Amino acid sequence: MSSTGNPVEFYVSESGDGGDPMGLLDALGGMFPVLASNPGDYAFGSMANVINQLMQNDPNRHGAPPAAKEVVEKLPKVKITQSEVDGNAECPVCKDFFAVDDEVHRLPCEHSFHPDCILPWLKQHNSCPLCRFELPTDDPDYERRRAASTST
């Protein structure tokens, strides 16, 4: 019987070779819809559904909160040195090379950024855009989940 409950008929040619082999696949496709379609589409379709469901169940689906205002205000401001310029130091966000005595913000991970580049980022994210080092946030629930995930 097919998946729809209809009987499936098979014909065998006089030569005994089973006739058209594609006819057999068509008949099997009726019983197993996966065989009638492109198996790649089926696999990717299912994977997309799984990913979508996981994303909907993820408590962090809206992303991390912004960095704590106090932490951002207390970020060290340093001046770029000649040795950093000689090393071709650049802002990872805008990709402009730093000049001697440029004032930059240095994150705890030691990455340096122009203030106009990093401050807007930290108003939306709590991490270094280069290495993803996480700064504290003002969100107690997020901090609790973060502490729990690092202690396990």
C-alpha positions as CSV (number, residue, x, y, z in Angstrom):
1,M,0.0,0.0,0.0
2,S,1.1,3.6,-0.6
3,S,1.2,6.2,2.1
4,T,-2.2,7.4,0.9
5,G,-3.7,3.9,1.5
6,N,-4.0,3.1,-2.2
7,P,-2.7,-0.2,-3.5
8,V,0.6,-0.1,-5.4
9,E,0.8,-2.2,-8.6
10,F,4.1,-3.7,-9.9
11,Y,4.5,-5.1,-13.4
12,V,7.2,-7.5,-14.4
13,S,8.2,-7.7,-18.0
14,E,8.5,-11.0,-19.8
15,S,12.2,-10.7,-19.7
16,G,12.0,-10.7,-15.9
17,D,14.0,-7.5,-15.4
18,G,11.2,-5.7,-13.5
19,G,10.5,-3.3,-16.4
20,D,11.3,0.3,-16.0
21,P,13.4,0.8,-12.8
22,M,12.1,4.3,-12.5
23,G,8.6,2.9,-12.2
24,L,9.7,1.1,-9.1
25,L,11.2,4.3,-7.6
26,D,8.0,6.2,-8.4
27,A,6.0,3.5,-6.6
28,L,8.3,3.6,-3.6
29,G,8.1,7.4,-3.6
30,G,4.3,7.0,-3.1
31,M,5.0,5.0,0.1
32,F,7.9,7.0,1.3
33,P,7.4,10.7,0.4
34,V,11.1,11.4,1.2
35,L,12.1,9.3,-1.7
36,A,9.9,11.2,-4.1
37,S,11.5,14.5,-3.3
38,N,15.1,15.8,-3.3
39,P,16.6,14.2,-0.1
40,G,18.9,17.3,0.2
41,D,15.8,19.6,0.5
42,Y,14.3,17.3,3.1
43,A,17.5,17.3,5.2
44,F,18.0,21.1,4.9
45,G,14.3,21.7,5.6
46,S,14.5,19.7,8.8
47,M,17.7,21.3,9.9
48,A,16.2,24.8,9.3
49,N,13.2,23.8,11.5
50,V,15.5,22.5,14.2
51,I,17.7,25.7,14.2
52,N,14.6,27.9,14.2
53,Q,13.2,26.0,17.2
54,L,16.5,26.3,19.1
55,M,16.7,30.0,18.4
56,Q,13.1,30.5,19.7
57,N,13.9,28.6,22.9
58,D,17.2,30.5,23.5
59,P,17.0,32.9,26.4
60,N,19.7,35.0,24.9
61,R,18.0,35.3,21.4
62,H,17.9,39.1,21.7
63,G,21.6,39.3,22.3
64,A,23.6,40.4,25.2
65,P,22.7,43.7,26.9
66,P,25.0,46.8,26.6
67,A,28.0,47.2,28.7
68,A,27.5,48.8,32.1
69,K,27.5,52.6,31.9
70,E,29.9,52.9,34.8
71,V,32.3,50.4,33.3
72,V,32.3,52.3,29.9
73,E,32.8,55.7,31.7
74,K,35.9,54.2,33.5
75,L,37.5,52.7,30.5
76,P,41.2,53.8,30.4
77,K,42.0,56.5,27.9
78,V,45.5,56.1,26.7
79,K,47.7,57.9,24.1
80,I,49.1,56.0,21.2
81,T,52.9,55.7,21.3
82,Q,55.5,55.8,18.6
83,S,56.1,52.1,19.0
84,E,52.4,51.3,18.5
85,V,52.5,53.4,15.3
86,D,55.7,51.7,14.2
87,G,53.8,48.4,14.6
88,N,51.0,49.6,12.3
89,A,48.5,49.7,15.1
90,E,45.0,50.4,13.7
91,C,41.5,50.7,15.1
92,P,39.8,47.3,14.6
93,V,36.4,49.0,13.8
94,C,37.2,51.7,11.3
95,K,40.6,50.2,10.2
96,D,42.3,53.7,10.3
97,F,45.9,53.6,11.5
98,F,46.5,55.3,14.8
99,A,48.7,58.4,14.9
100,V,51.1,59.3,17.7
101,D,49.3,60.9,20.7
102,D,45.8,59.7,19.4
103,E,43.6,59.2,22.5
104,V,42.0,55.8,22.4
105,H,39.9,53.7,24.8
106,R,41.6,50.5,25.9
107,L,39.4,47.6,26.9
108,P,40.5,45.1,29.6
109,C,41.4,42.7,26.8
110,E,44.1,45.3,25.8
111,H,42.4,46.1,22.4
112,S,42.4,49.8,21.6
113,F,39.7,51.8,19.7
114,H,38.9,55.3,18.7
115,P,36.2,56.7,21.1
116,D,33.9,57.4,18.2
117,C,34.2,53.7,17.2
118,I,33.9,51.8,20.5
119,L,31.4,53.9,22.5
120,P,28.4,53.4,20.1
121,W,29.2,49.7,20.0
122,L,29.3,49.4,23.8
123,K,25.9,51.1,24.0
124,Q,24.5,48.0,22.3
125,H,26.9,45.2,23.2
126,N,28.9,44.2,26.2
127,S,31.8,42.6,24.4
128,C,35.0,43.6,22.5
129,P,34.1,43.6,18.8
130,L,37.5,41.9,18.1
131,C,37.8,39.1,20.6
132,R,34.4,39.1,22.3
133,F,35.8,39.6,25.8
134,E,32.7,40.4,27.9
135,L,32.4,43.5,30.0
136,P,30.0,43.6,32.9
137,T,26.4,44.8,32.3
138,D,23.7,46.6,34.2
139,D,21.3,43.7,33.7
140,P,21.2,41.5,36.9
141,D,19.4,38.6,35.2
142,Y,22.1,38.5,32.4
143,E,24.9,38.7,35.0
144,R,23.3,35.8,37.0
145,R,23.0,33.6,33.9
146,R,26.6,34.5,32.9
147,A,27.9,33.6,36.4
148,A,26.0,30.3,36.4
149,S,27.3,29.4,33.0
150,T,31.0,30.1,33.9
151,S,30.8,28.2,37.2
152,T,29.6,24.9,35.6
